Amino acid sequence: MAILIYANLKDSSKERLFNEISIIPKLGPIIVHDHESFAHVLKWNVSDPRVIVFLALDHDDLAFVLSQKKFLSDYRLIMILQDSNEESISKGFSLYPRFLTYRDGDFKEVAAVLETLMEYMNSQNKRHFESEQIMSARN
């Protein structure tokens, strides 16, 4: 299962994020650093990512991800906001993230949520595969 990570190249906190999530086994992230690449992966379902970690550097990044809202409904989103002001929080929650935090925080929680999401989704995929095998065996 692929994970899509957006992290602006100018964002120094991306290194902290990458360090925390690097301990997760079988992560295999698709990492994009610009809006165009992010939109391409979303719209064309490149590598079929099911979880998105979006690290917003500034209000431009937040405005961009809000403009992509219609493409986010099939994904589990972990949203990392640029600040904790009320307007940013409100906009962040409008995307219905599974987890919301801030750039200046500790990314250990992000790694824990991401790992839990991956375990859950892998168990769902395994159940789906097993049920398909049972159905095939019956035919």
GIUR-V734126 format. One line per field, one symbol per residue. ss: DSSP state (~ for helix, > for strand, _ for the rest). phi: phi as a letter, one per 30 degrees, with the letter a starting at -180 (. if undefined). burial: + if it has 9 or more other ideal C-beta (glycine too) atoms within 8 Angstrom, else -. A space follows every 10 residues. Layout:
BEGIN
ss=???
phi=???
burial=???
END
This chain:
BEGIN
ss=_>>>>>>___ ___~~~~~~~ ~_______>> >>__~~~~~~ ~~~~_~~~>> >>>>>___~~ ~~~~~~~_~~ ~~___>>>>> >____~~~~~ ~~~_____>> >>_____~~~ ~~~~~~~~~~ ~~~~~~~~~~ ~~~~~~~~_
phi=.cccbcbeed dddddddddd dddddhdhdc cbcbdddddd dddchdihdc bbcccddadd dddddddced ccdccccccc ddacdedddd dddddhddab bbeddddddd dddddddddd dddddddddd ddddddddd
burial=++++++++-- +-++--++-+ +--+--+-++ -+----++++ ++------++ +++++++--- ++-+++-++- -+--++++++ ++-----++- +++-+-+-++ +++---+-++ +-+++-++-- ++--+----- ---------
END
